[in-house]
Amino acid sequence: MRETASGFLLPIIITTLLAALLSVEWQQTLRYQNDLFSEAQLWRLLSGHLLHLGWNHLLMNLLGLILIVVIFIERPLARWWLDSLVCALGVSAGLYLFTPETYWYVGLSGLLHGLLAAAIVDNLQQQPRRYSLLLAALAGKLIWEQTVGPVPLSDSSIQGAIIVDAHLYGAISGLVYRLPLKIYHLLHD
C-alpha cells in the first residue's frame, strides 16, 4: 500500500489540488479542447484530466481514485502509471474522434473508468465471481449512461455537465489495452 500510495496516489492528489488553484487562464490553457490539437497543443491530451469544474468535482474524482486503488492495492506501481497514460490518451482520442461536439473536457472520471476496467481484467482470473460482478456493474453503469444519461444527481453534485462518453472511452481503453496483454500472459505462463 505504501508504495502505491506514495508513488501513485500522492502525486496525482497533489497535482490535481495544485491545478485547482491555477488561474482561469492557466486552466483554459491546460484543459482538453478539441479545436487546439491542430495547433500542436498536444499537452491537452493529458493535462485536461488533471483539471476539474470545482472542488466538489475534484473531491468526488479523488475519492473514486482512492477507492479504486484501495480495492486493487496489490497491482504494481508501474502498471498504475502505464494504465493511466494509456487510458487518459484513450479518453482524449475517443472524445476527439467520436464525440467532436465535446468542445472541452476536464476531470479524472474517464481515466477512473479506464483504471477500473484495466484492474478488473488483471484480477478476473484470481477471483472470477467477485470481479465478474464488478465488471457487470461497470457495464451496467455505462449502458445506463449511454441510454438514460448521467447517474441521477451527478450533474448537480459537480456543478456542470457530465461527459458520459468520457467514461465509456476510458473503460474501453482499459479493456482494449489490458485484455490482450492478459490473454497473452495466460497463454505463455
Beta strands, then each sheet from edge to edge (+ up, - down):
strand 1: 32-33
strand 2: 104-105
sheet 1: 1+ 2-
end
